[in-house]
Amino acid sequence: MRRRSADAADTGRRYRLYPTPAQAERLKVWGHTCRAVWNLALEQRIYVYSQRRKSLRADEQCRYLTRARHDIDWIADLPSQTPQQILRRLDQAYDNFRNAGHPAGFPRFKKRGARLSIPFPAQAVRVTEISRKWATLRIPKLGEVRLRIFRPLGGSIKHATIRTDGTGRWYISFGVHTGQSAAPPNGLPPVGVDFGVKQSAFLSGEVKPRMMPPSLTVGERRRLRGLERRKARQMRRAGKETGNGRSARLRRTVREIARLKARQARRRLDFTHKLTTDLAKNHGLVVIEDLRVKDMTRSARGTAGAPRRGVARKAGLNRAILDNLPGERRRQLAYKCPRHGSVLVAVEAAGTSQTCGVCHHRDPASRTDRDTFVCTACGHFDDADHNASVVVLTRALRRGRARTLPQGMR
Ligand SMILES: [Zn+2]
């Protein structure tokens, strides 16, 4: 694994941007250009690899880029550092894919409907506060854009990305280096957590799981289904009558869908933040399973040669897992725990669902059904997910006794 440099971004900040209509229009064009640059670069990497078994990296691709900027107007319109930044992020996407401990899959092409994002290196943007709540962001070629600062940056900017969620709202996210040192150990009790698929989390010290509330209401869900159907209908009609042009109505439908999905994403994230803050703040040691999301959510469809069974069920499961944001939870715990004086430990996940939390006997037969654990050795009876949370905690504590607990536990 690569080490982070001492002054790398250690936290993120996201603010809402308020571009003028003209600025928003230009950002949109840039966003689509960024998508095209990403796709071109990825295509080139795949091609070069298939021909010569050679992996292109950003430095090499930058040379092609310089040439492309020269020849292609729409690439030249981007602020000069943005395409380089895209290539670096593509490097990162490849690194994450190759890193066995990282949940990322192979980098993907960005489709037309993908959320637009425009990356900048730190030195390309500048924030000037104009009041307690408002600031301006200076962007090359675009000028000053207003943003609302609801909490201070609290450090130096390391990189920045402008994004839209497809509803016409624009945001800027900063990677910020705060240089905050870890809080002293808080001395609070340890906890094991089992993140279930349906229920969000079972804590070893609790008798009931913490459930994520539905991210859409029944009415919203119904509306979303209606909109998806309308979109399909409008797409068919658009194809017939206007040769694939997008009608104003179709665009409106797409925007409505994006609005609902953005709301859903905000609610999930809100729940995840509350959960991870609670875990980090009220425990001295937080133990989770070292789950490989990559394996769990690997394509339900299978491959063309070997279509899998139970596709619909697996796809439903994938959705539930992603609904619960496993990678995001871990990422949040990793930065929140040190801040609150607790330690995050990920223990090996193998067998946690088959091991007894009381006598440590491991037997697949102890798992009588999806929800219940009945130990075949000692007869211990528990909710399967609660038992798993106890097992992960025990694993960490045993490991801790073998070495010294707080150090080297990550
Ligand atoms: Zn037992």
Residues whose N, C-alpha, C, O or C-beta is under 5 A from the ligand:
A	BS01	ZN	C356 V358 C359 H360 H361 C375 A377 C378 G379 H380
